[in-house]
Amino acid sequence: MKRLFLTLSLVTAIMGMSFAQKFAFVDSEYILKKIPAYEAAQAKLDELAVEYQKEIEAVYAEIDKMYKDFQAEKVLLTEEMKSKRENEIIAKEKEAKELQKKKFGPKDGDLFKKRQELVKPIQDEVFNAVKEIATEGGYAIIFDTSGSGTTMLFTDPKFDKSEDVLKKLGYSK
């Protein structure tokens, strides 16, 4: 399936070239790494992730202590007390999972929200610069050759517009 997609993409690209279409590519990872605000945002997000992880690990350590204490005292407890302690442990585990979801949830977690707040505006700025370059240069398509984007079989470095995007954003060498 992937081979078919790449073949169709290649055929489409060749057909497009025959109609004098202009193609270019950028490396969005390269561009973002050259923008100090992005690097600062990533550092802040990494710091928050570590902080959140420590908070979650502390809750799990508390659960582990509760469980070990329960195991050590189990023989001395009545059935009612055993049940109560087990329920406390289960409630604490549920609390830990909810905290983990609150901090690291894929769409509504604190880290995701902070990423949207810090990184999305920078990504939007880069996207708009790429769009302007495509319009100004008359490019039919500009591919993203970063690891997270489209994979190209071959790219001619003379069409790399990454430096132009950085220049447009005011971050050129």
C-alpha positions, -999 to +999 in steps of 0.1 A: +000+000+000+028+024+009+047+015-023+015+022-043+011+055-026+048+064-033+045+053-069+013+074-074+030+104-057+060+100-080+038+098-111+018+128-100+050+147-094+064+138-128+031+148-144+031+180-125+066+188-137+055+183-172+030+211-168+058+234-155+046+232-119+071+244-093+078+222-063+099+229-032+104+214+002+112+226+037+123+208+068+100+220+096+121+204+123+151+223+111+132+255+110+116+251+144+150+243+160+164+276+146+136+296+164+146+305+199+110+309+211+103+273+200+134+259+218+123+279+250+088+265+247+101+229+243+123+234+274+094+247+294+072+217+283+100+193+292+103+209+326+065+207+332+065+170+321+092+162+346+073+181+373+040+163+365+057+130+364+073+135+398+039+145+412+023+113+398+052+091+410+047+105+445+011+094+445+021+059+433+048+058+460+021+066+486-001+038+471+029+014+473+034+023+510-003+019+518-003-016+501+029-027+520+015-014+553-017-033+546+001-065+538+021-062+570-009-056+592-034-078+573-033-106+598-042-083+627-071-066+610-108-075+611-126-082+578-143-049+580-109-031+585-094-051+557-122-041+534-119-005+544-081-004+538-085-022+504-111+004+494-087+032+504-060+017+483-083+013+453-096+049+457-060+062+458-051+042+427-081+058+409-070+092+421-035+085+407-049+075+373-072+106+372-042+128+380-022+111+353-050+117+328-054+153+340-017+160+335-009+139+304-043+135+287-040+135+249-066+162+242-075+178+275-044+172+297-025+201+312+006+194+292-013+193+259-030+226+268+003+242+276+018+229+243-011+245+225-005+277+243+033+278+238+040+259+205+010+263+183+014+301+177+050+294+165+039+266+143+012+288+128+037+315+122+060+291+103+030+278+083+020+313+073+056+321+062+056+289+041+023+298+026+036+333+017+068+319+001+047+294-019+024+322-031+053+346-039+074+320-055+046+304-075+051+269-060+024+244-066+035+223-036+060+226-008+067+193+009+078+189+045+107+165+046+111+164+084+108+131+102+072+139+112+061+148+076+061+134+041+090+111+033+107+118+000+126+094-021+148+122-035+150+159-029+171+184-048+188+207-022+184+237-045+146+236-038+150+237+000+132+268+012+140+263+050+164+292+050+139+314+032+113+307+059+138+315+086+147+347+068+110+356+064+106+350+102+137+371+110+159+342+121+183+339+092+221+333+097 
